[in-house]
Amino acid sequence: MSVVRFEQIGQLLSIACLLCSFSVVSAGTMRVCVDHYPPFQVLSADAEPIGENIAALRLMAKLLEHDLSFETSPNFARCLHMLEGGRVDVVAGLIDKPERHAYSYLLPFRPDSRYVFISLKGFRAIKDYEGLVDASIGVSRETQYFERFDSDQRLRKVMTNDMISATNMLLRSRFDILILPKVVLPSLKKHYPEFEQKLMVHPYTYEEIRPIYFGVSRKHQMNISLHEMERIIGEAYEQERFMSEVEQFILEHIELY
């Protein structure tokens, strides 16, 4: 075999190794749908999304060796529809419900938040769950809260698209009470300077010990098997790596809290 032939083989091997090194850096793209829901997801016109869920999603993409691509949405319900159709690969912030297994795989990444109830000042104080029965309650479309609340047919629920429009509706007395995660309160108070004058937070709160999930579309286009994905994300969840990223985000963005 000639020297030239050996040189050609060496060049081909070098190119192959170079391509292999690139594949280690990124195995593909992870398409994620996010809506504006501070402090979990914060969207702005002149910057990339940030937030607690965004910090967790960045770690997820890194662990799976995928680039991260954001698709913005006006609300969470639309994100779920995109996930169901395979137009995005991942949505963060899901609660485990049987109907969601039909179109997604659920991978845990953090514990749930405590839920609180707010109303216009002057409304009777809600001191326990039964106090909700005679009130109309604003809820976000296609959002799950806790089992008793979600399945209670006695409750009069008014569907809203997002937290800002829901708060506007509350201020216009379109319903009596609004349910929301406690961690959202500081951002909501900053958005509404009149919050303390016009609104009140009720004594009754609820916290359920359960995980919050990444929803991975059953039609996802990521270059990784479900088994490998579950192994990698499961180990990171057990090691609390996602919560570490969330806690670091809070430290660096205290202005949101």
NORSUL-V739028 format. One record per residue. RES is the residue in one small letter. SS is DSSP state (2 for helix, 1 for strand, 0 for the rest). PHI is phi in radians with two decimals (none if undefined). PSI is psi in whole degrees, 0 to 359 (* if undefined). Layout:
RES;SS;PHI;PSI, RES;SS;PHI;PSI
This chain:
m;0;none;135, s;0;-1.28;162, v;2;-1.10;322, v;2;-1.06;319, r;2;-1.09;316, f;2;-1.04;320, e;2;-1.14;320, q;2;-1.12;317, i;2;-1.09;319, g;2;-1.09;320, q;2;-1.14;318, l;2;-1.10;319, l;2;-1.11;321, s;2;-1.11;317, i;2;-1.12;318, a;2;-1.07;317, c;2;-1.11;322, l;2;-1.12;316, l;2;-1.10;321, c;2;-1.09;321, s;2;-1.15;324, f;2;-1.15;321, s;2;-1.15;333, v;2;-1.24;324, v;2;-1.15;315, s;0;-2.58;121, a;0;-1.55;356, g;0;2.72;199, t;1;-2.08;136, m;1;-1.82;109, r;1;-1.51;124, v;1;-2.15;135, c;1;-1.71;132, v;1;-2.36;143, d;1;-2.04;170, h;0;-1.43;111, y;1;-2.66;71, p;0;-1.06;146, p;0;-1.61;9, f;0;-1.24;317, q;1;-2.51;122, v;1;-2.11;117, l;1;-1.87;142, s;1;-2.51;157, a;0;-1.23;333, d;0;-2.01;18, a;1;-2.66;160, e;1;-1.20;155, p;1;-1.04;146, i;1;-2.32;171, g;0;2.47;172, e;2;-1.07;312, n;2;-1.17;325, i;2;-1.13;318, a;2;-1.05;319, a;2;-1.19;321, l;2;-1.15;323, r;2;-1.12;320, l;2;-1.16;319, m;2;-1.00;312, a;2;-1.08;320, k;2;-1.11;315, l;2;-1.13;325, l;0;-1.53;359, e;0;1.02;46, h;0;-2.13;148, d;1;-1.27;156, l;1;-1.90;129, s;1;-2.20;126, f;1;-1.71;134, e;1;-2.00;117, t;1;-1.52;151, s;1;-2.45;152, p;0;-1.24;340, n;0;-2.81;168, f;2;-1.17;323, a;2;-1.04;318, r;2;-1.15;322, c;2;-1.03;318, l;2;-1.13;323, h;2;-1.15;321, m;2;-1.17;322, l;2;-1.13;317, e;2;-1.09;322, g;2;-1.48;356, g;0;1.35;15, r;0;-1.34;340, v;0;-2.33;161, d;0;-1.60;325, v;1;-2.46;143, v;1;-2.29;133, a;1;-1.72;149, g;1;1.76;23, l;1;-1.55;149, i;0;-1.78;146, d;0;-1.24;114, k;0;-2.32;141, p;2;-0.91;319, e;2;-1.15;337, r;2;-1.36;341, h;2;-1.23;342, a;2;-1.18;333, y;0;-2.24;1, s;1;-2.58;155, y;1;-1.73;137, l;1;-1.87;123, l;1;-2.11;119, p;1;-1.24;147, f;1;-2.48;344, r;1;-2.81;162, p;1;-1.36;160, d;0;-1.28;166, s;0;-1.71;162, r;0;-1.34;142, y;1;-1.77;141, v;1;-2.20;167, f;1;-2.23;132, i;1;-2.15;156, s;1;-2.66;175, l;1;-1.15;148, k;0;-1.08;144, g;0;1.77;342, f;0;-1.27;146, r;0;-1.00;145, a;0;-1.20;132, i;0;-1.59;110, k;0;-1.81;343, d;0;-2.68;176, y;2;-1.03;319, e;2;-1.08;339, g;2;-1.17;346, l;2;-1.41;341, v;0;-1.07;321, d;0;-1.62;9, a;0;-1.94;154, s;1;-1.57;137, i;1;-2.21;126, g;1;-1.37;129, v;1;-2.30;152, s;1;-1.40;138, r;0;-1.02;133, e;0;1.04;25, t;0;-1.83;135, q;0;-1.74;141, y;0;-1.95;275, f;0;-2.48;154, e;2;-0.93;311, r;2;-1.07;317, f;2;-1.17;314, d;2;-1.12;326, s;2;-1.73;357, d;0;-1.33;108, q;0;-1.27;348, r;0;-1.33;336, l;0;-1.35;138, r;1;-1.68;104, k;1;-1.82;137, v;1;-1.96;119, m;1;-1.29;138, t;1;-2.29;161, n;0;-1.50;324, d;0;-2.78;173, m;2;-1.19;324, i;2;-1.20;311, s;2;-1.12;326, a;2;-1.12;317, t;2;-1.16;322, n;2;-1.07;318, m;2;-1.13;320, l;2;-1.09;316, l;2;-1.12;336, r;0;-1.68;12, s;0;1.08;34, r;0;-1.33;340, f;0;-2.68;174, d;0;-1.53;318, i;1;-2.36;149, l;1;-2.14;131, i;1;-1.69;140, l;1;-2.79;158, p;1;-1.14;140, k;2;-1.01;325, v;2;-1.14;343, v;2;-1.38;338, l;2;-0.91;311, p;2;-1.02;318, s;2;-1.15;322, l;2;-1.16;321, k;2;-1.16;327, k;2;-1.26;326, h;2;-1.25;329, y;0;-2.06;92, p;0;-1.00;336, e;0;-1.51;7, f;2;-0.92;306, e;2;-1.12;331, q;2;-1.41;327, k;2;-1.89;337, l;1;-2.11;159, m;1;-2.37;149, v;1;-1.77;129, h;0;-1.44;157, p;0;-1.11;327, y;0;-1.31;127, t;0;-2.34;168, y;1;-2.51;135, e;0;-2.31;127, e;0;-1.94;131, i;0;-1.41;100, r;0;-2.81;159, p;1;-1.47;158, i;1;-1.84;144, y;1;-2.05;154, f;1;-1.40;133, g;1;-1.72;120, v;1;-1.85;123, s;1;-1.05;139, r;0;-1.16;346, k;0;-1.86;23, h;0;-1.07;155, q;0;-2.00;20, m;0;-1.34;150, n;0;-1.57;62, i;0;-2.76;144, s;0;-1.32;156, l;2;-1.07;318, h;2;-1.01;314, e;2;-1.19;321, m;2;-1.08;313, e;2;-1.09;321, r;2;-1.13;311, i;2;-1.17;311, i;2;-1.23;323, g;2;-1.08;317, e;2;-1.12;317, a;2;-1.12;323, y;2;-1.12;314, e;2;-1.11;327, q;0;-1.49;1, e;0;1.04;32, r;2;-1.22;326, f;2;-1.20;319, m;2;-1.14;327, s;2;-1.09;319, e;2;-1.15;320, v;2;-1.11;314, e;2;-1.11;323, q;2;-1.16;321, f;2;-1.06;317, i;2;-1.05;317, l;2;-1.08;323, e;2;-1.49;347, h;0;-2.33;50, i;2;-1.08;340, e;2;-1.13;342, l;2;-1.46;355, y;0;-2.10;*
